[in-house]
Amino acid sequence: MPIINRIAEFHDEITAWRRDLHENPEILYEVHRTAGKVEELLKSFGCDEVVPGIGQTGVVGIIKGNKTGSGRVIGLRADMDALPIFEKTGLEHASKTDGAMHACGHDGHTAMLLGAAKYLAETRNFDGTVAVIFQPAEEGGAGGKAMVDDGMMERFGIEEVFGMHNFPGIPVGQFAIREGGIMAAADQWTIKVTGVDSHAAMPHLSVDPVVISAHIITALQTIVSRNVDPIQSAVLSTTKINGGSAFNIIPMNVEICGTVRALNPEVRENVKARLISTAQAIAASFGGKADVDYKDGYPVTMNAPAQTAFAASIAQKLVGEDRVDTNVEPTMGGEDFSFMANARPGAFIMIGNGDTAGLHQDTYDFNDEVIPYGSSYWAQLVETAMPAN
């Protein structure tokens, strides 16, 4: 199953949509123009139903096949939001909005799924229903969770869900996937250390939160090395510390911030528990106090076995077995497709973006040569999963 000829025919049209989205980036849930364009295009394709406003600004399009006797409903998801970055690509289609940029390729994800939706609405050569899902706020806003919490899965009867992300460094025309955890849980934490302030020349009158914080930061580095099975993966990084106002004053408070990443839910909970207990115990041993604000972020993105094998088989038929890595190394980055994959069995696949700047860099741009591969993958997934014959 090579690239679908019909999709190749409107490659230029999809590219124009993509570049328009790139020129007009929107952040988090404020994707009103983007969602409006998606809604307008889906209606022009002749989708059976187009529903905006799911999870605040998400859009779902429903396309029924020529046959619906199977009763199956599959969800395909793309993200729409950009990042708060000043673009430095110098491209003709560069962002027109200062401080906002499609630096992660969500413009490409949206365009590829729109291309597949146009083809599927035109041909309808499948037995069942496809829900094309366009979500806001992937970049830290948990838009996937908002759509799930809004009852999307139940409302449209979605039984399985599939996602895709471009990946710089993987050649164009190649895919990568793995069963199990493919992207990490991404949590954030803040420790507020409270002591007793004093003149810096009289430290014996203080309970020094700076010293306490130094001990906490050092001890936190032993959690992964001494509490996590070496076969498992976890990251605990301290990324910010703030305290004090003058060279001659021992402050009352110091704030420490950081992140925890893990590919296994049990490991994630273990690291969380150890972080809290370690900070509190060390502060108490010095006569101080540590209040820990631990925010659970995106869960581990878990690829279900059956859906992963199926997604890999579609990619292999599209580009050849030797161009699909079925055991790619997981990444410690987070992805809120995880909320959808927790709600329904699913699989998240990487598609090669070629030798481009990295994700979240101010010189990144989605590679438009990827479009026929991504749109064809979506279309063939639907037609194979729900064959009309």
N, C-alpha and C positions, 0 to 999 in steps of 0.2 A: 504494500500500500504506500506508494510514493506520495509526494505533495499532491493534494487534490487540485486538478486543473482549474476548476471553477474558482477556488480560493486564490490561486495564482493570478487569475484574471483581474481580481480586484485588490491585488497587493497595493497598487498605488493609492487606491481609495482608502484603504486601511491606514496606510502610511500618513495620508493627509489628516485623518482623524487623530492619529497618534501625535503628530507634530502640533496640531491645534491644542490638544490637551497639554502638551509640554509647554507651549507658550503661555498657557493660562493655568498655572498650578494653584491648587487650593489645599489647605492644611486641615488635618483632623476631620471634624464633622462639618466644617464649613465648605463642603464641596458642592455648593448649590449649582454653580454653572456646569460643573462636570456631570453631576447627577442629572441635570436637566438635558444635557446633550445626549447622555446615555438613554434617557427615557424617550427623547424625540427619535433617536435612531431605531430603538427597539420597536416603537410604534410604526415607523416607516417600513420596517422589515415585514410587518404583518404578524407579529407575535400574538398569540391568543389572549394574553393578559400581560399588562405591564403595571407593576405596583411600586410606586415611589414611597418614600417616608418610612421604610422599615429599618429599625435601628437608627432612628432620627433621619438620616439622609441616604440610606441604602436604597438600591433599586433591584427588583427581581422581575425578570421576564420569563414568561411561561410559553414554551413551544411544544405543541402536541404533534406526534408523528402521524403518518398516514394511517397507522393502526395504533390502537391504545389497549388492545386486549390483554397485553401482558400486565398492565396495571403498574408497571415500574416507573419510578420517578428518580432521576439522577440530578444532582446539583453540581454545577461548575462555578467556581468562584474566582473573581478578580478583585483586586483592591484599587481604589481610585485616588487616594490622598498623596500629597507631596510632602516635602520636608522644609523646615525653616532654615534654608541655606541660600546664600547669595551665589548665583550661578556664574561660572567663569569659563564657559565653553566657547563663547564667541560665535556660536552658531546662528544662522539666520532665524531658526525657530527657538532661540533661547527664551528663557522666561521673561515675560513682560512685567512681572510683579517682583519688586525688590524684596529680598529676604525670603522668597519661596521658590522652590525648585523641585522638579521631578528627578531627584538624585538616586532613586531606587528602582526606577523602571515601571512604576505603577501605571504610567501612561501607556506603556507597551502592553502590560497585562490587560488593561481595559480594552485597548484596541484589538488585541488578538481575540479576546472573547467576543467582542462585537462582530469581528469578522466571521467567527464560527457561528454566531447567532444568525447572521444574515444568510449564510449558506444553509443552515439547518431549517430556518423558516421558509426558505425557497424550495428545498428538496423534500424535507420531511420523510426521508427514507429510513424510518425506524418505527418500532412498535413500543410506544410508551410516551413518557413526557420528560422533557429536560427543563430544569430551572437554571437560568443564567443569573448568577448572583454578583452584584457589583456593590462592594462594601466600602464604607468610609473608615477613616481613623485607624488604619493598621499601625501607623507609626506612633505607638504609645497610647492610643486612645481606646483600644479594645473594641473597635467597631465590629469585629466578628462576634464577640460576646453580646454586644448590643443587639445584633440581628437575631442571634439565637434566643436571647432573652425576650425578644419581641414576638416569639412564637413562629419564626419563619419555617422551621423544619416541619412543625405540625400543620401549619396553615397550608403549605403546598405539598405535604405528604412526601417530603424528601427522604429517601431511604439510604442513599450513599452520597458522599460529597468528595469532589476532587479539586485540588488547587495546583498552581504552577508559579514558579518564580524564576526569573532570569538570573544567570550566574556568570559574571565576568571571569575569564580564565578557562572556561569550558568552551571549546570551539563551537561555532555556529553549526547547527545540524547534529548536535549531540545532546544527549539527555543524561541525567544522573538521578538515582533514587536509592532508597534502602528501606527495608522493613524495620519497624520499631522506631525508636527516637531518631529523628533526622535533624531537628532543631531543638535547642535547649529551652527549658524554663528560664525565664528572665525576671528575677525578683530584685527589689531595691530595699535598702535598709538605712536607718538613721539611728545612731546611738547618741543620746544626750547625757554627757557625764557631768554630774554635779558634785562640787566639793565645797570648800570654804575659802573665800578669797582673803588675800592679805598683801602687805607690802612685800616686794620680792626680796628685800633684805631680811625679812623675818619669816622664812618658810616654815619654821616650826609652829607658827600660829595658823598655818593653812592646812587644808586637805587639797593637795594640788591636782586639779583635774587634767593638767597637761601631762604630768607624770603618769597618772592613771591611764590616760588615753594612749600614751606610748606603749604601756604594757598590754593594753587591750589590742592595739593594732598588731603588735608582735605575736601575741597569742592566737589571734584569729588566723594567722598564716599556718598554724599547726592543725587546723580543723580538717582541711582536705588531706594533708599528708599523714595524719594519724587517726582519722575517724572515718575515712572513706576507703572502701575496698580499692586497691590499686587497679583492679580490672575495670572499675567504673570510672566515670568522668565527672568532675565538678570544678568550678572556678569560684573563688571568693576573693574579690578585689576591693580594697579600700581606695576610694578615688577622691575623697575630699575631707579636709579637716579644717575647722574654723574655731578660733577661740582667742581670747585676749584682746587688749586694746592699747597696751603700752609696754615698754621694755622693763618697767620696774613695778609691774602689778601682776600678782598671781591671780588669775580670773576665777570666777565662781563656776563657769560653765565652759565646756568644750563640746563641739558637735562633730561627729565623725559620720561619713556617708560612704556607701559602696553598693556593690551588687553581688548577687549569687546566681550562678548558672549551673544547671544540671540536666542530664539527659535521662534520668531515671526518677520517677516521682518519689520513691522511698529515699533515695540519696538526697533529694531536694529537702525533704522534711527533716532528715537527720542533720544536715548542715544548718538548717534554720534553727532547730532546737539547740544545737551546740553553740551557735553564735550568740543566741540570747543568754544561755546559761553562763557561757564564758565571760561575756561582758559584765553581767550582773555580779558574778562571783569575784572577779578581779576588782571591780569598783568597791565592793563591800569590804574586801580584804585591806584596802587602804583607808577605809572609813568614809568612802564616798558612795555615790549612787549612780547607776546606769539605767536609764529608761530607753528601751528599744522599741522603735516603731518599724516593724517589718511588714512590707507591703508585698503580698503575693502578686506577681506579674503574670505574664502569659505562661500557660502550662507548657509542658513538653509537647512538641508536635509529634504525635505518634502515628506512624503509618500502619494501618491494619494489614495483616498478611494477605488476605484474598485480594483486596483492592490494590495493594502494592504490586502483586504479581500481575494483575490485570493491566495496570497502568504501564508497567515495564514492557509487557507484551505488545501494547499498542505502539509505544515508542520504538520498539525493535522492528515491528513491521513497517513503520514509517521510514526509519533511517538505517536499519540494519543492526543485527545483534552486537557487532563490534563497536557500535557508536552509542551504546547505552550502558552506562556503569550501574549495575544493579546492587552494588555494595559500597556506595560512595561514603567517604568519611563524613560523619555528622558535623554540624557547625554549632558553636556555642552561642550564636545569635538567636534571638527570639522571633516568633512569628505567630500572629493571632489567628491564623487558620486553625491553630490548635483547639480553639473553642468549638469550631464546627466539627473537627475530627473527633472531639470528645462526645459531641452530641449524636453523631452518626459515623459509621465506619467510613474511612476515607484514606486518601493517599495524596501526598504532596510531592511533586516532581520538580527537579531543576532543569532548565533549558539553557543551553549555552548561549552566552552573549558575545563570545569572541574575545579578542585581546583588546579590551577597553579599560577605561578607568574603573576603579572599584566602586562598589555600592556606597552611597552616602558621601562620595567625594564631589567637590564642586566642579569638577571637569567631566563627570560621568554623563553619558547619554545612552539611552536604549538603542540597540542596533536594529535598524529596520529590516535588515536581511533575515532576522529571526522570525518575522511575522508569518510567512507561509508555513513554517514548521509548527509554530504554536497553534495557529488556527486549524491546521489540518489535524494536529494531535487531538484537539477538542472534538472536532467533527467525527473523526474516526473512532474515538472513544465511545461516543454516543451510538453511532451506527453499529459498532461491534457489540456493545453491551446489550443493546435492544434491537436485534436484527428484525427487519421487516418480513423476512421470509421464514 
